[in-house]
Amino acid sequence: MTIANSTITIYATPWCGDCKRAMRVFNQHQIDVYYVNIEEDDEARRYVEQLNNGYQSVPTIVFPDGSIMVEPSPAALTQKIAALNS
């Protein structure tokens, strides 16, 4: 599966350092993502809480293959991108 024509959704907040790092990784790999600010979208916030046992853990990233990463390191995120592109 390649991610070129698929959507990655990142649930984030503008002030989150981990979110900014994740966005830098996506930008470095020239990957467009669907950014959802959970501070402005109550439904998205509830979804993130549901995925993370009641916590508003960001970034929560949902990939086209259905997998989810929460607060990944740049290295782990880069590895996931490579796996999706292979």
mmCIF file as gemmi writes it, N, C-alpha and C atoms, coordinates in Angstrom:
data_model
loop_
_atom_site.group_PDB
_atom_site.id
_atom_site.type_symbol
_atom_site.label_atom_id
_atom_site.label_alt_id
_atom_site.label_comp_id
_atom_site.label_asym_id
_atom_site.label_entity_id
_atom_site.label_seq_id
_atom_site.pdbx_PDB_ins_code
_atom_site.Cartn_x
_atom_site.Cartn_y
_atom_site.Cartn_z
_atom_site.occupancy
_atom_site.B_iso_or_equiv
_atom_site.pdbx_formal_charge
_atom_site.auth_seq_id
_atom_site.auth_asym_id
_atom_site.pdbx_PDB_model_num
ATOM 1 N N . MET Axp A 1 ? 0.844 -1.173 0 1 0 ? 1 A 1
ATOM 2 C CA . MET Axp A 1 ? 0 0 0 1 0 ? 1 A 1
ATOM 3 C C . MET Axp A 1 ? 0.888 1.235 0 1 0 ? 1 A 1
ATOM 4 N N . THR Axp A 2 ? 0.598 2.167 -0.85 1 0 ? 2 A 1
ATOM 5 C CA . THR Axp A 2 ? 1.308 3.437 -0.8 1 0 ? 2 A 1
ATOM 6 C C . THR Axp A 2 ? 0.363 4.494 -0.257 1 0 ? 2 A 1
ATOM 7 N N . ILE Axp A 3 ? 0.941 5.495 0.373 1 0 ? 3 A 1
ATOM 8 C CA . ILE Axp A 3 ? 0.11 6.514 0.989 1 0 ? 3 A 1
ATOM 9 C C . ILE Axp A 3 ? -0.062 7.741 0.115 1 0 ? 3 A 1
ATOM 10 N N . ALA Axp A 4 ? 0.459 7.707 -1.083 1 0 ? 4 A 1
ATOM 11 C CA . ALA Axp A 4 ? 0.391 8.868 -1.96 1 0 ? 4 A 1
ATOM 12 C C . ALA Axp A 4 ? -1.041 9.339 -2.185 1 0 ? 4 A 1
ATOM 13 N N . ASN Axp A 5 ? -1.968 8.43 -2.369 1 0 ? 5 A 1
ATOM 14 C CA . ASN Axp A 5 ? -3.346 8.803 -2.654 1 0 ? 5 A 1
ATOM 15 C C . ASN Axp A 5 ? -4.299 8.478 -1.51 1 0 ? 5 A 1
ATOM 16 N N . SER Axp A 6 ? -3.765 8.257 -0.333 1 0 ? 6 A 1
ATOM 17 C CA . SER Axp A 6 ? -4.582 7.912 0.824 1 0 ? 6 A 1
ATOM 18 C C . SER Axp A 6 ? -4.473 9.023 1.858 1 0 ? 6 A 1
ATOM 19 N N . THR Axp A 7 ? -5.432 9.038 2.752 1 0 ? 7 A 1
ATOM 20 C CA . THR Axp A 7 ? -5.463 10.1 3.744 1 0 ? 7 A 1
ATOM 21 C C . THR Axp A 7 ? -4.97 9.619 5.097 1 0 ? 7 A 1
ATOM 22 N N . ILE Axp A 8 ? -4.067 10.386 5.661 1 0 ? 8 A 1
ATOM 23 C CA . ILE Axp A 8 ? -3.63 10.199 7.032 1 0 ? 8 A 1
ATOM 24 C C . ILE Axp A 8 ? -4.288 11.316 7.83 1 0 ? 8 A 1
ATOM 25 N N . THR Axp A 9 ? -4.892 10.965 8.944 1 0 ? 9 A 1
ATOM 26 C CA . THR Axp A 9 ? -5.522 11.963 9.801 1 0 ? 9 A 1
ATOM 27 C C . THR Axp A 9 ? -4.712 12.107 11.074 1 0 ? 9 A 1
ATOM 28 N N . ILE Axp A 10 ? -4.376 13.351 11.404 1 0 ? 10 A 1
ATOM 29 C CA . ILE Axp A 10 ? -3.67 13.626 12.653 1 0 ? 10 A 1
ATOM 30 C C . ILE Axp A 10 ? -4.581 14.461 13.542 1 0 ? 10 A 1
ATOM 31 N N . TYR Axp A 11 ? -4.86 13.917 14.712 1 0 ? 11 A 1
ATOM 32 C CA . TYR Axp A 11 ? -5.633 14.623 15.724 1 0 ? 11 A 1
ATOM 33 C C . TYR Axp A 11 ? -4.612 15.296 16.63 1 0 ? 11 A 1
ATOM 34 N N . ALA Axp A 12 ? -4.709 16.616 16.755 1 0 ? 12 A 1
ATOM 35 C CA . ALA Axp A 12 ? -3.641 17.367 17.396 1 0 ? 12 A 1
ATOM 36 C C . ALA Axp A 12 ? -4.172 18.632 18.053 1 0 ? 12 A 1
ATOM 37 N N . THR Axp A 13 ? -3.243 19.379 18.651 1 0 ? 13 A 1
ATOM 38 C CA . THR Axp A 13 ? -3.514 20.726 19.144 1 0 ? 13 A 1
ATOM 39 C C . THR Axp A 13 ? -2.376 21.618 18.653 1 0 ? 13 A 1
ATOM 40 N N . PRO Axp A 14 ? -2.644 22.905 18.466 1 0 ? 14 A 1
ATOM 41 C CA . PRO Axp A 14 ? -1.615 23.793 17.927 1 0 ? 14 A 1
ATOM 42 C C . PRO Axp A 14 ? -0.407 23.982 18.845 1 0 ? 14 A 1
ATOM 43 N N . TRP Axp A 15 ? -0.581 23.826 20.14 1 0 ? 15 A 1
ATOM 44 C CA . TRP Axp A 15 ? 0.499 24.074 21.099 1 0 ? 15 A 1
ATOM 45 C C . TRP Axp A 15 ? 1.342 22.84 21.414 1 0 ? 15 A 1
ATOM 46 N N . CYS Axp A 16 ? 0.958 21.69 20.913 1 0 ? 16 A 1
ATOM 47 C CA . CYS Axp A 16 ? 1.596 20.41 21.25 1 0 ? 16 A 1
ATOM 48 C C . CYS Axp A 16 ? 2.931 20.235 20.517 1 0 ? 16 A 1
ATOM 49 N N . GLY Axp A 17 ? 4.009 20.077 21.277 1 0 ? 17 A 1
ATOM 50 C CA . GLY Axp A 17 ? 5.335 19.885 20.692 1 0 ? 17 A 1
ATOM 51 C C . GLY Axp A 17 ? 5.445 18.592 19.897 1 0 ? 17 A 1
ATOM 52 N N . ASP Axp A 18 ? 4.864 17.5 20.416 1 0 ? 18 A 1
ATOM 53 C CA . ASP Axp A 18 ? 4.897 16.227 19.691 1 0 ? 18 A 1
ATOM 54 C C . ASP Axp A 18 ? 4.13 16.333 18.37 1 0 ? 18 A 1
ATOM 55 N N . CYS Axp A 19 ? 3.041 17.109 18.378 1 0 ? 19 A 1
ATOM 56 C CA . CYS Axp A 19 ? 2.255 17.308 17.154 1 0 ? 19 A 1
ATOM 57 C C . CYS Axp A 19 ? 3.076 18.054 16.112 1 0 ? 19 A 1
ATOM 58 N N . LYS Axp A 20 ? 3.788 19.07 16.558 1 0 ? 20 A 1
ATOM 59 C CA . LYS Axp A 20 ? 4.636 19.848 15.641 1 0 ? 20 A 1
ATOM 60 C C . LYS Axp A 20 ? 5.734 18.97 15.055 1 0 ? 20 A 1
ATOM 61 N N . ARG Axp A 21 ? 6.32 18.107 15.886 1 0 ? 21 A 1
ATOM 62 C CA . ARG Axp A 21 ? 7.361 17.191 15.387 1 0 ? 21 A 1
ATOM 63 C C . ARG Axp A 21 ? 6.785 16.225 14.355 1 0 ? 21 A 1
ATOM 64 N N . ALA Axp A 22 ? 5.602 15.697 14.622 1 0 ? 22 A 1
ATOM 65 C CA . ALA Axp A 22 ? 4.967 14.782 13.667 1 0 ? 22 A 1
ATOM 66 C C . ALA Axp A 22 ? 4.696 15.502 12.35 1 0 ? 22 A 1
ATOM 67 N N . MET Axp A 23 ? 4.208 16.722 12.422 1 0 ? 23 A 1
ATOM 68 C CA . MET Axp A 23 ? 3.932 17.479 11.198 1 0 ? 23 A 1
ATOM 69 C C . MET Axp A 23 ? 5.221 17.747 10.421 1 0 ? 23 A 1
ATOM 70 N N . ARG Axp A 24 ? 6.322 17.982 11.133 1 0 ? 24 A 1
ATOM 71 C CA . ARG Axp A 24 ? 7.616 18.177 10.442 1 0 ? 24 A 1
ATOM 72 C C . ARG Axp A 24 ? 8.008 16.914 9.68 1 0 ? 24 A 1
ATOM 73 N N . VAL Axp A 25 ? 7.798 15.751 10.285 1 0 ? 25 A 1
ATOM 74 C CA . VAL Axp A 25 ? 8.12 14.487 9.61 1 0 ? 25 A 1
ATOM 75 C C . VAL Axp A 25 ? 7.269 14.35 8.348 1 0 ? 25 A 1
ATOM 76 N N . PHE Axp A 26 ? 5.975 14.606 8.46 1 0 ? 26 A 1
ATOM 77 C CA . PHE Axp A 26 ? 5.114 14.522 7.276 1 0 ? 26 A 1
ATOM 78 C C . PHE Axp A 26 ? 5.561 15.508 6.205 1 0 ? 26 A 1
ATOM 79 N N . ASN Axp A 27 ? 5.898 16.721 6.611 1 0 ? 27 A 1
ATOM 80 C CA . ASN Axp A 27 ? 6.353 17.724 5.642 1 0 ? 27 A 1
ATOM 81 C C . ASN Axp A 27 ? 7.666 17.31 4.982 1 0 ? 27 A 1
ATOM 82 N N . GLN Axp A 28 ? 8.592 16.749 5.751 1 0 ? 28 A 1
ATOM 83 C CA . GLN Axp A 28 ? 9.866 16.296 5.198 1 0 ? 28 A 1
ATOM 84 C C . GLN Axp A 28 ? 9.662 15.216 4.137 1 0 ? 28 A 1
ATOM 85 N N . HIS Axp A 29 ? 8.625 14.413 4.323 1 0 ? 29 A 1
ATOM 86 C CA . HIS Axp A 29 ? 8.326 13.339 3.37 1 0 ? 29 A 1
ATOM 87 C C . HIS Axp A 29 ? 7.286 13.765 2.334 1 0 ? 29 A 1
ATOM 88 N N . GLN Axp A 30 ? 6.943 15.047 2.355 1 0 ? 30 A 1
ATOM 89 C CA . GLN Axp A 30 ? 5.985 15.637 1.416 1 0 ? 30 A 1
ATOM 90 C C . GLN Axp A 30 ? 4.661 14.878 1.411 1 0 ? 30 A 1
ATOM 91 N N . ILE Axp A 31 ? 4.164 14.617 2.615 1 0 ? 31 A 1
ATOM 92 C CA . ILE Axp A 31 ? 2.901 13.903 2.771 1 0 ? 31 A 1
ATOM 93 C C . ILE Axp A 31 ? 1.868 14.874 3.317 1 0 ? 31 A 1
ATOM 94 N N . ASP Axp A 32 ? 0.798 15.019 2.583 1 0 ? 32 A 1
ATOM 95 C CA . ASP Axp A 32 ? -0.318 15.832 3.048 1 0 ? 32 A 1
ATOM 96 C C . ASP Axp A 32 ? -1.133 15.014 4.038 1 0 ? 32 A 1
ATOM 97 N N . VAL Axp A 33 ? -1.536 15.656 5.108 1 0 ? 33 A 1
ATOM 98 C CA . VAL Axp A 33 ? -2.357 14.989 6.114 1 0 ? 33 A 1
ATOM 99 C C . VAL Axp A 33 ? -3.602 15.822 6.377 1 0 ? 33 A 1
ATOM 100 N N . TYR Axp A 34 ? -4.608 15.172 6.905 1 0 ? 34 A 1
ATOM 101 C CA . TYR Axp A 34 ? -5.821 15.857 7.334 1 0 ? 34 A 1
ATOM 102 C C . TYR Axp A 34 ? -5.625 16.177 8.806 1 0 ? 34 A 1
ATOM 103 N N . TYR Axp A 35 ? -5.48 17.469 9.121 1 0 ? 35 A 1
ATOM 104 C CA . TYR Axp A 35 ? -5.19 17.939 10.471 1 0 ? 35 A 1
ATOM 105 C C . TYR Axp A 35 ? -6.495 18.284 11.171 1 0 ? 35 A 1
ATOM 106 N N . VAL Axp A 36 ? -6.717 17.706 12.346 1 0 ? 36 A 1
ATOM 107 C CA . VAL Axp A 36 ? -7.919 17.981 13.114 1 0 ? 36 A 1
ATOM 108 C C . VAL Axp A 36 ? -7.493 18.51 14.485 1 0 ? 36 A 1
ATOM 109 N N . ASN Axp A 37 ? -7.881 19.743 14.769 1 0 ? 37 A 1
ATOM 110 C CA . ASN Axp A 37 ? -7.584 20.363 16.059 1 0 ? 37 A 1
ATOM 111 C C . ASN Axp A 37 ? -8.665 19.931 17.048 1 0 ? 37 A 1
ATOM 112 N N . ILE Axp A 38 ? -8.291 19.101 18.024 1 0 ? 38 A 1
ATOM 113 C CA . ILE Axp A 38 ? -9.293 18.572 18.95 1 0 ? 38 A 1
ATOM 114 C C . ILE Axp A 38 ? -9.804 19.633 19.918 1 0 ? 38 A 1
ATOM 115 N N . GLU Axp A 39 ? -9.153 20.774 19.973 1 0 ? 39 A 1
ATOM 116 C CA . GLU Axp A 39 ? -9.659 21.858 20.815 1 0 ? 39 A 1
ATOM 117 C C . GLU Axp A 39 ? -10.832 22.581 20.155 1 0 ? 39 A 1
ATOM 118 N N . GLU Axp A 40 ? -10.977 22.403 18.857 1 0 ? 40 A 1
ATOM 119 C CA . GLU Axp A 40 ? -12.044 23.073 18.108 1 0 ? 40 A 1
ATOM 120 C C . GLU Axp A 40 ? -13.119 22.115 17.613 1 0 ? 40 A 1
ATOM 121 N N . ASP Axp A 41 ? -12.91 20.815 17.794 1 0 ? 41 A 1
ATOM 122 C CA . ASP Axp A 41 ? -13.832 19.813 17.273 1 0 ? 41 A 1
ATOM 123 C C . ASP Axp A 41 ? -14.163 18.829 18.396 1 0 ? 41 A 1
ATOM 124 N N . ASP Axp A 42 ? -15.331 19.007 19.011 1 0 ? 42 A 1
ATOM 125 C CA . ASP Axp A 42 ? -15.715 18.167 20.147 1 0 ? 42 A 1
ATOM 126 C C . ASP Axp A 42 ? -15.845 16.693 19.778 1 0 ? 42 A 1
ATOM 127 N N . GLU Axp A 43 ? -16.364 16.425 18.597 1 0 ? 43 A 1
ATOM 128 C CA . GLU Axp A 43 ? -16.502 15.031 18.162 1 0 ? 43 A 1
ATOM 129 C C . GLU Axp A 43 ? -15.129 14.379 18.023 1 0 ? 43 A 1
ATOM 130 N N . ALA Axp A 44 ? -14.18 15.108 17.466 1 0 ? 44 A 1
ATOM 131 C CA . ALA Axp A 44 ? -12.818 14.59 17.317 1 0 ? 44 A 1
ATOM 132 C C . ALA Axp A 44 ? -12.168 14.377 18.683 1 0 ? 44 A 1
ATOM 133 N N . ARG Axp A 45 ? -12.398 15.302 19.609 1 0 ? 45 A 1
ATOM 134 C CA . ARG Axp A 45 ? -11.842 15.157 20.958 1 0 ? 45 A 1
ATOM 135 C C . ARG Axp A 45 ? -12.383 13.893 21.614 1 0 ? 45 A 1
ATOM 136 N N . ARG Axp A 46 ? -13.694 13.661 21.489 1 0 ? 46 A 1
ATOM 137 C CA . ARG Axp A 46 ? -14.288 12.449 22.07 1 0 ? 46 A 1
ATOM 138 C C . ARG Axp A 46 ? -13.709 11.186 21.417 1 0 ? 46 A 1
ATOM 139 N N . TYR Axp A 47 ? -13.484 11.236 20.102 1 0 ? 47 A 1
ATOM 140 C CA . TYR Axp A 47 ? -12.901 10.097 19.391 1 0 ? 47 A 1
ATOM 141 C C . TYR Axp A 47 ? -11.501 9.793 19.931 1 0 ? 47 A 1
ATOM 142 N N . VAL Axp A 48 ? -10.691 10.83 20.1 1 0 ? 48 A 1
ATOM 143 C CA . VAL Axp A 48 ? -9.339 10.651 20.639 1 0 ? 48 A 1
ATOM 144 C C . VAL Axp A 48 ? -9.401 10.077 22.056 1 0 ? 48 A 1
ATOM 145 N N . GLU Axp A 49 ? -10.31 10.582 22.855 1 0 ? 49 A 1
ATOM 146 C CA . GLU Axp A 49 ? -10.473 10.05 24.212 1 0 ? 49 A 1
ATOM 147 C C . GLU Axp A 49 ? -10.889 8.573 24.18 1 0 ? 49 A 1
ATOM 148 N N . GLN Axp A 50 ? -11.759 8.225 23.248 1 0 ? 50 A 1
ATOM 149 C CA . GLN Axp A 50 ? -12.204 6.835 23.112 1 0 ? 50 A 1
ATOM 150 C C . GLN Axp A 50 ? -11.019 5.934 22.75 1 0 ? 50 A 1
ATOM 151 N N . LEU Axp A 51 ? -10.185 6.383 21.832 1 0 ? 51 A 1
ATOM 152 C CA . LEU Axp A 51 ? -9.03 5.59 21.406 1 0 ? 51 A 1
ATOM 153 C C . LEU Axp A 51 ? -7.978 5.452 22.5 1 0 ? 51 A 1
ATOM 154 N N . ASN Axp A 52 ? -7.911 6.453 23.386 1 0 ? 52 A 1
ATOM 155 C CA . ASN Axp A 52 ? -6.82 6.527 24.362 1 0 ? 52 A 1
ATOM 156 C C . ASN Axp A 52 ? -7.299 6.404 25.815 1 0 ? 52 A 1
ATOM 157 N N . ASN Axp A 53 ? -8.301 5.56 26.029 1 0 ? 53 A 1
ATOM 158 C CA . ASN Axp A 53 ? -8.776 5.253 27.387 1 0 ? 53 A 1
ATOM 159 C C . ASN Axp A 53 ? -9.106 6.498 28.201 1 0 ? 53 A 1
ATOM 160 N N . GLY Axp A 54 ? -9.767 7.459 27.555 1 0 ? 54 A 1
ATOM 161 C CA . GLY Axp A 54 ? -10.207 8.661 28.251 1 0 ? 54 A 1
ATOM 162 C C . GLY Axp A 54 ? -9.233 9.821 28.211 1 0 ? 54 A 1
ATOM 163 N N . TYR Axp A 55 ? -8.06 9.599 27.668 1 0 ? 55 A 1
ATOM 164 C CA . TYR Axp A 55 ? -7.045 10.656 27.613 1 0 ? 55 A 1
ATOM 165 C C . TYR Axp A 55 ? -7.093 11.383 26.276 1 0 ? 55 A 1
ATOM 166 N N . GLN Axp A 56 ? -6.773 12.667 26.316 1 0 ? 56 A 1
ATOM 167 C CA . GLN Axp A 56 ? -6.681 13.473 25.094 1 0 ? 56 A 1
ATOM 168 C C . GLN Axp A 56 ? -5.235 13.447 24.595 1 0 ? 56 A 1
ATOM 169 N N . SER Axp A 57 ? -4.718 12.27 24.321 1 0 ? 57 A 1
ATOM 170 C CA . SER Axp A 57 ? -3.328 12.101 23.898 1 0 ? 57 A 1
ATOM 171 C C . SER Axp A 57 ? -3.166 12.529 22.449 1 0 ? 57 A 1
ATOM 172 N N . VAL Axp A 58 ? -2.279 13.49 22.253 1 0 ? 58 A 1
ATOM 173 C CA . VAL Axp A 58 ? -2.001 13.98 20.905 1 0 ? 58 A 1
ATOM 174 C C . VAL Axp A 58 ? -0.501 14.034 20.683 1 0 ? 58 A 1
ATOM 175 N N . PRO Axp A 59 ? -0.059 13.808 19.456 1 0 ? 59 A 1
ATOM 176 C CA . PRO Axp A 59 ? -0.904 13.482 18.323 1 0 ? 59 A 1
ATOM 177 C C . PRO Axp A 59 ? -1.382 12.033 18.365 1 0 ? 59 A 1
ATOM 178 N N . THR Axp A 60 ? -2.609 11.86 17.938 1 0 ? 60 A 1
ATOM 179 C CA . THR Axp A 60 ? -3.145 10.54 17.623 1 0 ? 60 A 1
ATOM 180 C C . THR Axp A 60 ? -3.274 10.522 16.111 1 0 ? 60 A 1
ATOM 181 N N . ILE Axp A 61 ? -2.585 9.591 15.48 1 0 ? 61 A 1
ATOM 182 C CA . ILE Axp A 61 ? -2.505 9.556 14.02 1 0 ? 61 A 1
ATOM 183 C C . ILE Axp A 61 ? -3.154 8.284 13.513 1 0 ? 61 A 1
ATOM 184 N N . VAL Axp A 62 ? -4.104 8.45 12.598 1 0 ? 62 A 1
ATOM 185 C CA . VAL Axp A 62 ? -4.816 7.316 12.008 1 0 ? 62 A 1
ATOM 186 C C . VAL Axp A 62 ? -4.366 7.177 10.56 1 0 ? 62 A 1
ATOM 187 N N . PHE Axp A 63 ? -3.885 5.99 10.216 1 0 ? 63 A 1
ATOM 188 C CA . PHE Axp A 63 ? -3.328 5.731 8.891 1 0 ? 63 A 1
ATOM 189 C C . PHE Axp A 63 ? -4.348 5.033 7.994 1 0 ? 63 A 1
ATOM 190 N N . PRO Axp A 64 ? -4.124 5.095 6.677 1 0 ? 64 A 1
ATOM 191 C CA . PRO Axp A 64 ? -5.061 4.481 5.73 1 0 ? 64 A 1
ATOM 192 C C . PRO Axp A 64 ? -5.243 2.976 5.924 1 0 ? 64 A 1
ATOM 193 N N . ASP Axp A 65 ? -4.254 2.313 6.513 1 0 ? 65 A 1
ATOM 194 C CA . ASP Axp A 65 ? -4.372 0.867 6.732 1 0 ? 65 A 1
ATOM 195 C C . ASP Axp A 65 ? -5.149 0.54 8.007 1 0 ? 65 A 1
ATOM 196 N N . GLY Axp A 66 ? -5.659 1.59 8.69 1 0 ? 66 A 1
ATOM 197 C CA . GLY Axp A 66 ? -6.428 1.393 9.902 1 0 ? 66 A 1
ATOM 198 C C . GLY Axp A 66 ? -5.602 1.402 11.175 1 0 ? 66 A 1
ATOM 199 N N . SER Axp A 67 ? -4.288 1.434 11.049 1 0 ? 67 A 1
ATOM 200 C CA . SER Axp A 67 ? -3.446 1.457 12.241 1 0 ? 67 A 1
ATOM 201 C C . SER Axp A 67 ? -3.428 2.855 12.846 1 0 ? 67 A 1
ATOM 202 N N . ILE Axp A 68 ? -3.056 2.897 14.121 1 0 ? 68 A 1
ATOM 203 C CA . ILE Axp A 68 ? -3.053 4.146 14.868 1 0 ? 68 A 1
ATOM 204 C C . ILE Axp A 68 ? -1.732 4.251 15.625 1 0 ? 68 A 1
ATOM 205 N N . MET Axp A 69 ? -1.162 5.451 15.608 1 0 ? 69 A 1
ATOM 206 C CA . MET Axp A 69 ? 0.018 5.737 16.424 1 0 ? 69 A 1
ATOM 207 C C . MET Axp A 69 ? -0.329 6.911 17.335 1 0 ? 69 A 1
ATOM 208 N N . VAL Axp A 70 ? 0.091 6.807 18.591 1 0 ? 70 A 1
ATOM 209 C CA . VAL Axp A 70 ? -0.142 7.866 19.562 1 0 ? 70 A 1
ATOM 210 C C . VAL Axp A 70 ? 1.202 8.357 20.073 1 0 ? 70 A 1
ATOM 211 N N . GLU Axp A 71 ? 1.431 9.648 19.922 1 0 ? 71 A 1
ATOM 212 C CA . GLU Axp A 71 ? 2.667 10.285 20.37 1 0 ? 71 A 1
ATOM 213 C C . GLU Axp A 71 ? 3.911 9.548 19.866 1 0 ? 71 A 1
ATOM 214 N N . PRO Axp A 72 ? 3.982 9.248 18.567 1 0 ? 72 A 1
ATOM 215 C CA . PRO Axp A 72 ? 5.152 8.508 18.076 1 0 ? 72 A 1
ATOM 216 C C . PRO Axp A 72 ? 6.391 9.384 18.035 1 0 ? 72 A 1
ATOM 217 N N . SER Axp A 73 ? 7.532 8.746 18.176 1 0 ? 73 A 1
ATOM 218 C CA . SER Axp A 73 ? 8.794 9.465 17.987 1 0 ? 73 A 1
ATOM 219 C C . SER Axp A 73 ? 8.956 9.73 16.497 1 0 ? 73 A 1
ATOM 220 N N . PRO Axp A 74 ? 9.782 10.712 16.128 1 0 ? 74 A 1
ATOM 221 C CA . PRO Axp A 74 ? 10.034 10.947 14.7 1 0 ? 74 A 1
ATOM 222 C C . PRO Axp A 74 ? 10.555 9.693 13.987 1 0 ? 74 A 1
ATOM 223 N N . ALA Axp A 75 ? 11.409 8.924 14.672 1 0 ? 75 A 1
ATOM 224 C CA . ALA Axp A 75 ? 11.958 7.706 14.05 1 0 ? 75 A 1
ATOM 225 C C . ALA Axp A 75 ? 10.86 6.671 13.811 1 0 ? 75 A 1
ATOM 226 N N . ALA Axp A 76 ? 9.981 6.483 14.779 1 0 ? 76 A 1
ATOM 227 C CA . ALA Axp A 76 ? 8.892 5.506 14.616 1 0 ? 76 A 1
ATOM 228 C C . ALA Axp A 76 ? 7.934 5.947 13.517 1 0 ? 76 A 1
ATOM 229 N N . LEU Axp A 77 ? 7.662 7.239 13.444 1 0 ? 77 A 1
ATOM 230 C CA . LEU Axp A 77 ? 6.768 7.746 12.41 1 0 ? 77 A 1
ATOM 231 C C . LEU Axp A 77 ? 7.391 7.602 11.032 1 0 ? 77 A 1
ATOM 232 N N . THR Axp A 78 ? 8.674 7.879 10.926 1 0 ? 78 A 1
ATOM 233 C CA . THR Axp A 78 ? 9.383 7.728 9.656 1 0 ? 78 A 1
ATOM 234 C C . THR Axp A 78 ? 9.367 6.266 9.221 1 0 ? 78 A 1
ATOM 235 N N . GLN Axp A 79 ? 9.552 5.354 10.162 1 0 ? 79 A 1
ATOM 236 C CA . GLN Axp A 79 ? 9.517 3.923 9.853 1 0 ? 79 A 1
ATOM 237 C C . GLN Axp A 79 ? 8.131 3.506 9.362 1 0 ? 79 A 1
ATOM 238 N N . LYS Axp A 80 ? 7.08 4.036 9.98 1 0 ? 80 A 1
ATOM 239 C CA . LYS Axp A 80 ? 5.708 3.72 9.56 1 0 ? 80 A 1
ATOM 240 C C . LYS Axp A 80 ? 5.452 4.232 8.155 1 0 ? 80 A 1
ATOM 241 N N . ILE Axp A 81 ? 5.896 5.443 7.857 1 0 ? 81 A 1
ATOM 242 C CA . ILE Axp A 81 ? 5.733 6.007 6.512 1 0 ? 81 A 1
ATOM 243 C C . ILE Axp A 81 ? 6.438 5.134 5.491 1 0 ? 81 A 1
ATOM 244 N N . ALA Axp A 82 ? 7.642 4.692 5.802 1 0 ? 82 A 1
ATOM 245 C CA . ALA Axp A 82 ? 8.384 3.834 4.881 1 0 ? 82 A 1
ATOM 246 C C . ALA Axp A 82 ? 7.655 2.522 4.66 1 0 ? 82 A 1
ATOM 247 N N . ALA Axp A 83 ? 7.092 1.959 5.717 1 0 ? 83 A 1
ATOM 248 C CA . ALA Axp A 83 ? 6.37 0.678 5.6 1 0 ? 83 A 1
ATOM 249 C C . ALA Axp A 83 ? 5.13 0.852 4.723 1 0 ? 83 A 1
ATOM 250 N N . LEU Axp A 84 ? 4.434 1.959 4.855 1 0 ? 84 A 1
ATOM 251 C CA . LEU Axp A 84 ? 3.244 2.184 4.063 1 0 ? 84 A 1
ATOM 252 C C . LEU Axp A 84 ? 3.581 2.428 2.585 1 0 ? 84 A 1
ATOM 253 N N . ASN Axp A 85 ? 4.761 2.949 2.343 1 0 ? 85 A 1
ATOM 254 C CA . ASN Axp A 85 ? 5.177 3.247 0.979 1 0 ? 85 A 1
ATOM 255 C C . ASN Axp A 85 ? 5.827 2.056 0.28 1 0 ? 85 A 1
ATOM 256 N N . SER Axp A 86 ? 6.039 0.967 1.007 1 0 ? 86 A 1
ATOM 257 C CA . SER Axp A 86 ? 6.714 -0.185 0.372 1 0 ? 86 A 1
ATOM 258 C C . SER Axp A 86 ? 5.729 -1.119 -0.287 1 0 ? 86 A 1
